[in-house]
Amino acid sequence: MHEVSIAQSIVEIAEASARGRNALSIQLIKIRLGDFTNIVPEALEFAFAVVRQGSLAEHARLDIEMVRMTLNCVVCEMATKPARGLCLICAQCGFPLKIVAGEELQIEYIDVTTEEESFEWNEAYKEYPSRPMS
């Protein structure tokens, strides 16, 4: 299951970025995942839930945006979606197709909580005294 090593890499990259911003925690990691990567999104989410334990991303959510595979002909440049399995021959002219989208595996962005944001939240919270619930 290569999703575990991929999830580990995602957490390591996100932590390095978060530490560079003096973050206290990671709230969200948004990734773009192409159809052609053969990564099972559900398996990646499960692996992420396991490997994030004890990291800055311990309570983070993994948001996966799927990128559909798109092919272009190298000669006539006709854009197409793959049909019936994976045929890499252009239906219009018979020349090879190249993959132009669908191989992505990238971190789009990371939402973090910084010490400054945490301080601002705590100060704002102090203005509203807690009331007993009836």
KOLLUMKOL-399283 format. One line per 8 residues: number of its first residue (from 0); their letters; for each residue x, y, z of N, C-alpha, C. Coordinates in pm, whole numbers, plus 50000, padded with zeros to 5 digits. Each point is the difference from the previous one (the first is absolute). Layout:
# residues N
NUM	a	X,Y,Z,X,Y,Z,X,Y,Z ~ ...
//
This chain:
# residues 134
0	mhevsiaq	50085,49882,50000,49915,50118,50000,50089,50124,50000 ~ 50025,50055,49883,50088,50116,49989,49936,50129,50051 ~ 49870,49996,50029,49933,50118,50053,50057,50043,50135 ~ 50052,49903,50078,50058,50034,50131,50123,50088,49983 ~ 50089,49962,49908,50121,50081,49979,49965,50136,49939 ~ 49898,50004,49917,49956,50128,49942,49941,50088,50110 ~ 49916,49944,50086,49942,50076,50111,50110,50052,50092 ~ 50101,49916,50026,50113,50042,50085,50072,50118,49937
8	siveiaea	50022,49995,49870,50067,50111,49930,49916,50127,50006 ~ 49869,49987,49983,49911,50116,50008,50010,50065,50138 ~ 49997,49920,50105,50011,50053,50137,50135,50066,50021 ~ 50108,49939,49953,50134,50056,50017,50014,50134,49928 ~ 49950,50008,49877,50007,50125,49924,49916,50108,50068 ~ 49880,49964,50043,49911,50096,50067,50062,50049,50131 ~ 50061,49908,50077,50064,50040,50126,50117,50094,49975 ~ 50080,49973,49900,50114,50087,49969,49951,50140,49965
16	sargrnal	49894,50007,49920,49942,50129,49964,49942,50070,50123 ~ 49930,49926,50083,49938,50057,50121,50106,50052,50097 ~ 50106,49923,50019,50108,50045,50089,50067,50125,49948 ~ 50012,50011,49868,50057,50120,49940,49914,50123,50024 ~ 49873,49979,50031,49908,50111,50030,49973,50010,50150 ~ 50078,49928,50081,49983,49999,50146,49859,49961,50040 ~ 49945,49900,49934,49863,49957,50027,49994,49909,50122 ~ 49888,50008,50069,49975,49912,50115,49938,49869,49954
24	siqlikir	49920,50007,49893,49934,49881,49950,49958,50020,49854 ~ 49972,49888,49935,49950,50001,49863,49852,49963,50007 ~ 49917,50081,49936,49855,49977,50002,49952,49925,49877 ~ 50060,50030,49884,49953,49945,49874,50116,49987,49903 ~ 50002,49888,49928,50095,49981,49891,49917,49970,49876 ~ 50011,50085,49899,49925,49981,49874,50098,49946,49897 ~ 49965,49886,49940,50085,49944,49896,49921,49983,49870 ~ 50073,49997,49889,49944,49968,49868,50053,49862,49964
32	lgdftniv	49909,49910,49967,50035,49861,49973,49946,49960,49865 ~ 50088,49964,49909,49961,49963,49865,49951,49856,49990 ~ 49909,49977,49907,49947,49866,49974,50110,49900,49965 ~ 50102,50047,49931,50103,49911,49946,50107,49963,50103 ~ 49987,50046,50123,50099,49968,50103,49979,49860,50058 ~ 49881,49944,49980,49964,49870,50058,50003,50001,50152 ~ 49979,50116,50059,49989,50012,50145,49851,49996,50034 ~ 49964,49914,50092,49860,49986,50041,49973,50106,50107
40	pealefaf	49912,50098,49970,49975,50109,50095,49961,49952,50140 ~ 49914,49899,50009,49956,49949,50130,50117,49939,50077 ~ 50088,49930,49931,50118,49941,50064,50096,50110,50046 ~ 50012,50107,49921,50086,50112,50038,49944,50070,50123 ~ 49869,50019,50006,49938,50063,50117,50021,49915,50125 ~ 49987,49868,49987,50022,49910,50113,50146,50008,50046 ~ 50092,49994,49905,50142,50006,50034,50035,50134,50065 ~ 49940,50108,49949,50023,50133,50057,49955,50005,50146
48	avvrqgsl	49884,49941,50029,49948,49998,50137,50096,49929,50095 ~ 50072,49901,49948,50096,49925,50083,50130,50075,50018 ~ 50059,50049,49889,50134,50059,50008,50001,50141,50059 ~ 49888,50067,50004,49998,50137,50055,50009,50002,50152 ~ 49978,49885,50066,50003,49994,50147,50135,50047,50053 ~ 49997,50088,50099,50121,50051,50062,50070,50109,49920 ~ 49937,50048,49893,50061,50105,49918,49921,50129,50015 ~ 50048,50106,49937,49924,50125,49998,49867,49985,49928
56	aeharldi	49989,49895,49919,49877,49974,49924,49908,49901,50069 ~ 50021,49978,50130,49925,49897,50072,49848,50015,49987 ~ 49952,50124,49993,49855,50023,49990,49962,50060,49865 ~ 50090,49991,49905,49977,50059,49867,49904,49916,49918 ~ 49936,50069,49907,49912,49936,49903,50074,49997,49867 ~ 49989,49888,49929,50059,49987,49867,49890,50021,49897 ~ 50014,50104,49918,49902,50031,49897,50061,49960,49866 ~ 49937,49903,49932,50054,49947,49875,49915,50049,49883
64	emvrmtln	50064,50070,49908,49936,50042,49875,50047,49905,49891 ~ 49908,49927,49940,50035,49906,49894,50015,50075,49867 ~ 50106,49966,49926,50025,50061,49870,49980,49892,49894 ~ 49902,50023,49913,49968,49904,49895,50112,49996,49896 ~ 50022,49883,49944,50101,49986,49897,49953,50066,49871 ~ 50090,50077,49940,49974,50063,49870,50117,49968,49909 ~ 49969,49967,49876,50101,49963,49901,49995,50096,49883 ~ 50116,50028,49940,50008,50081,49878,50079,49922,49896
72	cvvcemat	49958,50012,49875,50072,49937,49890,50128,50079,49975 ~ 50110,49929,49976,50128,50067,49976,50006,50065,49861 ~ 49907,49963,49910,50000,50055,49864,49887,50102,49982 ~ 49875,49955,50014,49887,50090,49974,49957,50077,50124 ~ 50057,49969,50115,49974,50066,50128,49856,49992,50047 ~ 49925,49903,49949,49863,49980,50047,50004,49956,50146 ~ 49923,50068,50085,49991,49964,50141,49890,49898,50018 ~ 50024,49901,50085,49901,49895,50021,50014,49942,50140
80	kparglcl	49896,49936,50044,50002,49921,50124,50024,49855,49959 ~ 50065,49921,50082,50023,49860,49962,49869,49925,49984 ~ 49993,49916,49900,49881,49919,49975,50035,49853,50013 ~ 49906,49921,50054,50017,49855,50014,50142,49964,50041 ~ 50025,50003,50123,50135,49966,50047,50093,50116,49973 ~ 50118,49969,49954,50098,50105,49975,50056,49984,49859 ~ 49934,50060,49905,50046,49998,49861,50076,50129,49975 ~ 50127,49991,49964,50083,50118,49979,50023,50029,49852
88	icaqcgfp	49900,49971,49920,50003,50028,49857,49885,50095,49967 ~ 50030,50105,49927,49900,50101,49965,49893,49940,49908 ~ 49875,50018,50037,49888,49949,49921,49983,50078,49870 ~ 50053,50123,49995,49984,50084,49882,50106,49972,49894 ~ 50129,49989,50044,50107,49987,49900,50086,49875,50017 ~ 49985,49927,50112,50074,49876,50019,50139,50014,50059 ~ 50041,50122,50034,50131,50021,50060,49991,49988,50153 ~ 50115,49991,50067,49999,49982,50146,49941,50121,50075
96	lkivagee	49943,49969,50115,49950,50102,50091,50100,50018,50114 ~ 50005,50121,50053,50082,50025,50120,49907,50040,50114 ~ 50039,49964,50122,49922,50034,50118,50034,50143,50040 ~ 49899,50087,50005,50022,50140,50038,49942,50032,50138 ~ 49917,49913,50052,49945,50016,50136,49962,49863,50051 ~ 50012,49984,50131,49961,49874,50062,50114,49926,50066 ~ 50122,50055,49991,50115,49939,50067,50039,50076,50127 ~ 49919,50099,50038,50034,50087,50113,49997,49926,50134
104	lqieyidv	50095,50035,50082,49999,49969,50142,50074,50116,50064 ~ 49924,50102,50038,50062,50120,50053,49920,50057,50116 ~ 50073,50061,50090,49935,50072,50110,49963,50137,49947 ~ 49872,50029,50001,49949,50127,49949,50022,50111,50103 ~ 49958,49974,50125,50024,50096,50107,49984,49932,50136 ~ 50047,50071,50102,49994,49951,50138,49945,50112,50086 ~ 49895,49971,50078,49947,50095,50098,50060,49966,50135 ~ 50057,50100,50065,50064,49979,50130,49947,50099,50103
112	tteeesfe	50023,49967,50125,49974,50092,50110,50134,50045,50052 ~ 50021,50131,50001,50127,50054,50049,49983,50045,50144 ~ 50112,50027,50064,49996,50047,50139,49925,50132,50009 ~ 50019,50087,49903,49932,50130,49998,49848,49982,49990 ~ 49956,49910,49911,49856,49975,49985,49942,49939,50127 ~ 50075,49912,50062,49955,49937,50123,49986,50105,50110 ~ 50096,50093,50009,49996,50107,50100,49878,50089,49976 ~ 49977,50037,49873,49885,50085,49967,49869,49932,50037
120	wneaykey	49989,49870,49974,49880,49925,50033,49979,49999,50151 ~ 50105,49971,50075,49988,49994,50146,49963,50135,50058 ~ 50056,50109,49948,49967,50133,50048,49854,50034,49968 ~ 49953,49966,49883,49861,50027,49962,49906,49917,50086 ~ 50037,49878,50031,49916,49912,50081,49985,50055,50142 ~ 50103,50066,50052,49995,50055,50136,49893,50108,50014 ~ 49967,50067,49888,49901,50108,50003,49859,49948,50027 ~ 49977,49872,49976,49868,49942,50017,50002,49901,50115
128	psrpms	49954,50044,50117,50003,49908,50114,49909,49881,49977 ~ 50044,49888,50050,49918,49880,49983,49879,50009,50090 ~ 49890,49947,49950,49876,49997,50077,49965,49857,50029 ~ 49952,49976,50120,49958,49862,50031,49881,49961,49913 ~ 50002,49876,49959,49888,49951,49918,49887,49956,50091 ~ 49875,50034,49964,49887,49961,50083,49934,49879,49942
//
